[in-house]
Amino acid sequence: MAKTRWQKEWEERHDPVPHDDDKVPRQLAADPELKAAYEAVEPEFEALDPLLRARKEAGLTQAQIAARMGTTASAVARLEGSLISEKHSPSISTLRKYAAACGKTLRISFV
């Protein structure tokens, strides 16, 4: 099914913001307070990164992931946001469904 003009525009507006990967280390080196704040939330972002990377590699939007999981786009947004908000911890079953929707397999490891 072809996307409508509105759907295409919406997806373009909600693509991740391009960023300069070299800029963050420079900013952290220049500002000790920023570096401390960044390090405090780093584990949460490390948990979120694989989800976002899997979705990006699959070339899917939150709405498309939701359709594959049998849920809503807002539920997928909450799932992705939950990993950095500490308000909710997703179940392994939910993470497994998300991974499958991206064509991936969930693997949990301790380092």
VEXVEX-364888 format. One line per 4 residues: their letters; for each residue x, y, z of N, C-alpha, C, CB. Coordinates in steps of 0.1 Angstrom, whole numbers. Atoms other than C-alpha are relative to their C-alpha. Glycine has a CB too. Example, Ala and Ser with C-alpha at 12.3 -4.5 7.8 and 13.67 -1.06 7.14 Angstrom:
# residues 2
as) 9/-12/0/123/-45/78/9/12/0/-10/0/12 ~ -9/-11/0/137/-11/71/-8/11/8/4/5/-14
# end
This chain:
# residues 111
makt) 8/-12/0/0/0/0/9/13/0/-10/0/12 ~ -8/-13/1/14/34/-10/-3/9/11/-3/7/-14 ~ 2/-10/-10/19/60/16/-6/13/-5/14/3/8 ~ 5/-13/4/0/92/15/10/11/2/-13/3/9
rwqk) -9/-11/-1/17/125/12/2/4/15/-5/12/-8 ~ -1/-3/-15/9/132/49/8/-10/7/-15/1/6 ~ -8/10/-7/24/99/60/15/2/-3/-4/-14/-4 ~ -14/-3/4/56/107/41/6/12/7/2/1/-15
ewee) -4/-12/-6/58/142/55/2/-2/15/-10/11/-2 ~ -1/3/-15/52/129/91/13/-8/3/-13/-7/4 ~ -12/8/-2/79/103/88/13/8/-2/0/-12/-10 ~ -12/-9/2/104/129/74/2/9/12/-2/8/-13
rhdp) -2/-9/-12/97/152/103/4/-7/12/-13/7/2 ~ -4/7/-12/102/125/128/12/-9/-1/-12/-8/4 ~ -12/7/2/134/111/115/10/5/11/7/2/-14 ~ -10/-5/-10/163/113/141/7/12/-5/10/-11/3
vphd) -7/-12/3/180/146/142/15/-4/-3/-1/10/11 ~ -14/3/3/214/144/124/9/6/11/4/5/-14 ~ -9/-5/-10/243/149/148/14/-3/-4/-3/-5/13 ~ -14/1/2/280/153/148/6/-9/11/7/14/-1
ddkv) -5/10/-10/295/122/166/12/5/7/3/-13/-7 ~ -12/-5/-7/327/141/173/-3/12/9/10/5/-11 ~ 3/-11/-8/309/170/189/-2/-3/15/-12/7/-5 ~ 3/4/-14/298/152/221/13/-2/8/-8/-13/0
prql) -12/1/-8/333/141/232/7/14/3/10/-9/-7 ~ -6/-13/-2/345/177/227/-7/8/10/0/8/-14 ~ 8/-7/-10/316/191/247/3/-6/14/-14/0/-4 ~ -2/6/-13/322/166/275/14/4/6/-1/-15/-1
aadp) -14/-4/-4/359/174/276/1/14/5/10/-3/-11 ~ -1/-14/-4/352/211/279/-9/3/12/-5/8/-12 ~ 9/-3/-11/325/209/306/-1/-12/10/-14/4/-5 ~ 0/11/-10/331/187/337/-14/-3/6/9/3/12
elka) 14/2/-6/295/193/350/-8/-8/-11/-6/13/3 ~ 7/7/11/281/181/316/5/-14/0/2/7/-13 ~ -5/14/1/304/151/316/-6/-8/12/16/1/1 ~ 6/7/-11/292/141/351/-15/-4/-2/1/8/13
ayea) 15/3/3/255/144/341/-1/-11/-11/-7/13/-5 ~ 0/10/11/262/124/309/3/-14/5/10/4/-11 ~ -4/13/-6/280/96/328/-11/-5/9/13/2/7 ~ 10/5/-9/251/94/353/-12/-7/-8/-6/12/8
vepe) 11/7/8/226/85/325/5/-9/-11/-9/11/-6 ~ -5/8/10/249/66/303/-5/-14/0/16/0/1 ~ 5/14/0/237/31/314/-14/-1/-6/0/-6/14 ~ 14/0/6/201/40/304/1/1/-15/-8/11/6
feal) -1/-2/14/212/52/270/6/-12/-7/8/12/-3 ~ -6/12/5/233/21/266/-11/-11/-2/11/-6/9 ~ 11/10/1/201/0/271/-9/4/-12/-8/0/13 ~ 9/-5/11/181/22/246/6/-1/-13/-3/15/3
dpll) -7/-1/13/207/23/219/-3/-13/-9/15/1/2 ~ 3/12/9/202/-14/207/-14/0/-6/2/-13/8 ~ 13/-1/5/165/-8/204/-1/9/-12/-10/4/11 ~ 0/-10/11/169/23/183/8/-4/-12/4/14/5
rark) -9/5/11/197/8/162/-7/-11/-7/13/-5/6 ~ 7/11/7/176/-23/155/-11/5/-9/-6/-10/11 ~ 11/-6/8/146/-2/144/6/7/-12/-8/10/9 ~ -6/-7/12/169/20/122/5/-10/-10/11/9/5
eagl) -5/10/10/186/-10/106/-12/-7/-7/8/-11/8 ~ 11/6/7/152/-25/99/-8/10/-9/-10/-6/10 ~ 7/-10/9/141/8/83/-14/2/4/2/-3/-14 ~ 14/0/-5/109/9/104/-3/12/9/-4/-13/6
tqaq) 4/-10/-9/90/36/121/-6/-6/13/-11/9/-7 ~ 6/6/-12/75/32/156/-14/-6/-4/-2/12/10 ~ 13/5/4/41/28/139/1/-14/-7/-7/10/-9 ~ -2/13/6/54/-1/118/4/-11/9/11/2/-11
iaar) -3/10/-10/70/-18/147/-12/-3/8/11/6/10 ~ 13/3/-7/37/-14/166/-9/-9/-7/-7/13/3 ~ 8/9/8/18/-30/138/5/-15/1/-1/5/-14 ~ -6/14/0/42/-60/138/-2/-6/14/14/1/-4
mgtt) 1/5/-13/39/-63/176/-14/-1/5/7/10/10 ~ 14/0/-4/1/-59/177/-3/10/11/-3/-14/4 ~ 2/-10/-10/2/-27/197/-1/13/-7/11/0/11 ~ 1/-14/5/1/11/192/13/6/-1/-10/8/8
asav) -13/-8/1/28/35/181/3/7/13/-1/10/-11 ~ -3/-6/-13/24/53/214/5/-10/10/-13/7/6 ~ -6/11/-9/31/20/233/15/-2/-4/-8/-13/-1 ~ -14/2/4/63/16/213/8/12/4/1/-2/-16
arle) -7/-12/-4/72/52/220/3/0/15/-8/13/-3 ~ -1/1/-14/66/46/257/11/-11/4/-13/-4/7 ~ -10/10/-2/87/14/255/14/5/-2/-2/-12/-10 ~ -13/-6/3/116/32/239/4/10/11/1/7/-14
gsli) -3/-11/-10/113/61/264/2/-6/14/-11/9/0 ~ 0/5/-13/109/38/294/15/-4/4/-8/-13/1 ~ -14/4/-3/146/27/292/8/12/5/6/-5/-12 ~ -8/-12/-6/157/63/301/-8/7/10/4/9/-12
sekh) 8/-8/-10/128/74/323/0/-6/14/-14/1/-6 ~ 1/7/-13/130/48/351/-14/-1/5/9/7/10 ~ 14/1/-4/92/49/352/-5/-14/-2/-9/10/-7 ~ 5/13/3/87/15/338/11/-9/-5/-12/1/-10
spsi) -9/9/5/108/-15/331/-7/-10/-9/8/-8/11 ~ 7/9/9/97/-34/300/3/-15/3/4/2/-15 ~ -2/14/-2/93/-72/303/9/-6/-11/-14/-7/1 ~ -8/7/9/115/-96/286/-8/-4/-12/7/-13/6
stlr) 9/4/10/85/-108/266/-2/12/-10/-13/-4/5 ~ 2/-12/9/79/-72/253/13/3/-8/-4/12/9 ~ -13/-2/7/116/-68/244/2/-10/-11/12/0/10 ~ -1/10/10/115/-101/226/-9/3/-12/-4/-14/6
kyaa) 9/-3/10/85/-90/206/5/12/-9/-14/4/5 ~ -6/-11/7/102/-57/197/11/-5/-9/5/11/10 ~ -11/5/8/133/-75/186/-5/-8/-12/9/-10/9 ~ 5/8/12/113/-99/164/-6/9/-10/-11/-10/6
acgk) 6/-9/9/94/-70/149/11/7/-9/-8/11/7 ~ -11/-6/8/128/-56/138/8/-11/-7/10/7/10 ~ -7/11/7/139/-90/125/12/-4/7/4/4/-14 ~ -12/3/-9/163/-95/154/-4/-11/10/5/12/7
tlri) 2/9/-11/167/-119/183/5/7/12/7/-14/-2 ~ -4/-6/-13/168/-107/219/11/-8/6/-12/2/9 ~ -11/7/-8/201/-115/237/3/10/11/12/-2/-10 ~ -4/-8/-12/208/-103/272/13/-5/5/-11/-1/11
sfv) -13/4/-5/243/-103/285/4/9/12/11/0/-11 ~ -6/-8/-10/262/-91/315/15/2/-3/-2/-6/15 ~ -14/-3/4/296/-75/310/9/2/13/2/12/-9
# end
